[in-house]
Amino acid sequence: YLVCRFVLEHVNDPFAIGKEFFRIIKTGGQICIVDVDGGIVNLYSPNKVFMDLLTKITNGLNADMFIGRKIPHILKNAGFQNIQWGIQTVVFQEQDLKTEQELMRQRFSFIRPTIQTILGSEHDADLFIELYLEEMMKEESTLFCNKFIVYADKGVAP
């Protein structure tokens, strides 16, 4: 049995990883992959300055923030069978939103150098982080995340 959680969005070639998973699992084994679809980029705000910065971040990230929807195809391509998947949508409101804001503050402290590189300056990185944390708390903004959970079996090699 192999479990892979929140990794595939960070790899350059998820199809190669899928094939490697197939190779290392014994015949009859199972795999469970959990990953996001959207994550940080699933915040909508009517603030145009913020949305422009978020678009730059989305385009500049070295991560596939929409990998979740691709996992069944990756596993099928690798040779897995009996692929079953589900989606858990996490909607951030009220206390969950306050908790997520603190978690985002911590995440941003880790990835600030990447944000600065993508946006080109410390000022723009700080502005983006400040706006993100503000915008996510506004009543008219929406923040959610889709978590894909995918199971499959290894039969014989294709």
C-alpha positions as CSV (number, residue, x, y, z in Angstrom):
1,Y,0.0,0.0,0.0
2,L,1.4,3.4,-1.0
3,V,0.1,6.8,0.3
4,C,1.1,10.0,-1.3
5,R,-0.2,13.3,0.3
6,F,0.2,16.8,-1.1
7,V,3.3,16.0,-3.2
8,L,2.3,15.8,-6.8
9,E,1.7,19.5,-7.3
10,H,5.4,20.0,-6.6
11,V,6.9,17.5,-9.1
12,N,8.0,18.3,-12.6
13,D,6.7,15.2,-14.2
14,P,3.7,13.6,-12.3
15,F,3.3,11.0,-15.1
16,A,6.8,9.7,-14.4
17,I,6.0,9.6,-10.7
18,G,2.8,7.7,-11.4
19,K,4.8,5.1,-13.4
20,E,7.3,4.8,-10.6
21,F,4.5,4.2,-8.1
22,F,3.2,1.5,-10.4
23,R,6.7,-0.1,-10.6
24,I,7.3,-0.2,-6.9
25,I,3.9,-1.5,-5.8
26,K,3.5,-5.2,-5.8
27,T,0.8,-6.8,-8.0
28,G,-2.5,-6.5,-6.1
29,G,-1.2,-3.5,-4.1
30,Q,-3.1,-0.3,-3.7
31,I,-2.4,3.4,-3.9
32,C,-4.0,6.4,-2.3
33,I,-3.1,9.9,-3.4
34,V,-4.4,13.0,-1.7
35,D,-3.7,16.4,-3.3
36,V,-5.2,19.8,-3.8
37,D,-6.9,21.5,-6.6
38,G,-6.8,25.2,-6.3
39,G,-5.3,25.8,-2.9
40,I,-3.8,29.3,-2.5
41,V,-5.2,30.4,-5.9
42,N,-8.8,29.7,-5.0
43,L,-9.4,33.2,-3.5
44,Y,-11.7,35.5,-5.3
45,S,-11.8,39.2,-4.4
46,P,-13.2,42.2,-6.3
47,N,-9.9,44.0,-5.6
48,K,-8.3,44.3,-9.0
49,V,-4.8,45.1,-7.7
50,F,-4.9,42.0,-5.6
51,M,-6.3,39.8,-8.4
52,D,-3.6,41.0,-10.8
53,L,-0.9,40.1,-8.2
54,L,-2.5,36.7,-7.6
55,T,-2.5,36.0,-11.3
56,K,1.2,36.7,-11.5
57,I,1.8,34.4,-8.5
58,T,-0.3,31.6,-10.1
59,N,1.6,31.9,-13.4
60,G,5.0,32.1,-11.7
61,L,4.6,29.2,-9.2
62,N,6.7,26.1,-9.9
63,A,3.7,24.0,-8.8
64,D,0.6,22.7,-10.5
65,M,-2.2,24.0,-8.3
66,F,-4.7,22.1,-10.3
67,I,-3.1,18.6,-10.1
68,G,-6.0,17.1,-8.2
69,R,-8.2,16.8,-11.2
70,K,-5.4,15.1,-13.2
71,I,-4.6,12.3,-10.7
72,P,-7.1,9.7,-12.1
73,H,-5.6,10.2,-15.6
74,I,-2.0,10.0,-14.2
75,L,-2.8,6.7,-12.5
76,K,-4.7,5.3,-15.5
77,N,-1.7,6.2,-17.7
78,A,0.6,4.4,-15.3
79,G,-1.4,1.2,-15.5
80,F,-3.5,1.3,-12.3
81,Q,-7.0,-0.2,-12.3
82,N,-10.2,0.3,-10.3
83,I,-9.5,4.0,-10.0
84,Q,-11.9,5.7,-7.6
85,W,-11.9,9.3,-6.6
86,G,-13.7,11.9,-4.6
87,I,-13.5,15.5,-3.8
88,Q,-13.8,17.2,-0.4
89,T,-14.4,20.9,-0.8
90,V,-13.2,22.9,2.2
91,V,-14.9,26.2,2.5
92,F,-13.3,28.8,4.8
93,Q,-15.8,30.8,6.7
94,E,-16.0,32.3,10.2
95,Q,-13.7,30.5,12.7
96,D,-12.2,28.3,9.9
97,L,-11.4,31.4,8.0
98,K,-9.5,32.9,11.0
99,T,-7.6,29.7,11.5
100,E,-6.8,29.6,7.7
101,Q,-5.6,33.2,7.8
102,E,-3.0,32.3,10.5
103,L,-1.9,29.3,8.6
104,M,-1.6,31.4,5.4
105,R,0.5,33.9,7.3
106,Q,2.9,31.0,8.3
107,R,2.9,29.6,4.8
108,F,3.7,33.0,3.3
109,S,6.6,33.4,5.7
110,F,8.1,30.2,4.2
111,I,7.5,31.0,0.6
112,R,8.1,34.8,0.8
113,P,11.4,34.5,-1.2
114,T,9.5,32.7,-4.0
115,I,6.8,35.4,-4.0
116,Q,9.5,38.1,-4.1
117,T,11.2,36.4,-7.1
118,I,7.9,36.0,-9.0
119,L,6.8,39.6,-8.3
120,G,10.2,41.1,-8.7
121,S,10.5,43.2,-5.5
122,E,10.2,43.1,-1.7
123,H,7.6,45.8,-1.9
124,D,5.3,43.8,-4.2
125,A,5.8,40.6,-2.2
126,D,4.9,42.4,1.0
127,L,1.9,44.1,-0.7
128,F,0.6,40.7,-2.1
129,I,0.9,39.0,1.3
130,E,-0.8,41.9,3.1
131,L,-3.6,42.1,0.5
132,Y,-4.1,38.3,0.5
133,L,-4.5,38.2,4.3
134,E,-6.8,41.2,4.2
135,E,-8.9,40.1,1.2
136,M,-9.5,36.6,2.5
137,M,-11.3,38.0,5.5
138,K,-13.7,40.3,3.6
139,E,-17.3,39.3,3.5
140,E,-17.5,39.6,-0.3
141,S,-14.4,37.4,-0.9
142,T,-14.5,33.6,-1.3
143,L,-11.8,31.1,-0.3
144,F,-12.1,27.4,-0.8
145,C,-9.9,24.4,-1.6
146,N,-10.8,21.1,-3.3
147,K,-9.0,18.1,-1.9
148,F,-8.9,15.1,-4.2
149,I,-8.6,11.7,-2.7
150,V,-7.9,9.0,-5.3
151,Y,-7.6,5.2,-4.8
152,A,-6.4,2.6,-7.3
153,D,-5.2,-1.0,-7.5
154,K,-2.2,-2.5,-9.3
155,G,-3.1,-5.3,-11.6
156,V,-0.7,-6.5,-14.2
157,A,1.6,-4.2,-16.1
158,P,0.0,-2.6,-19.2
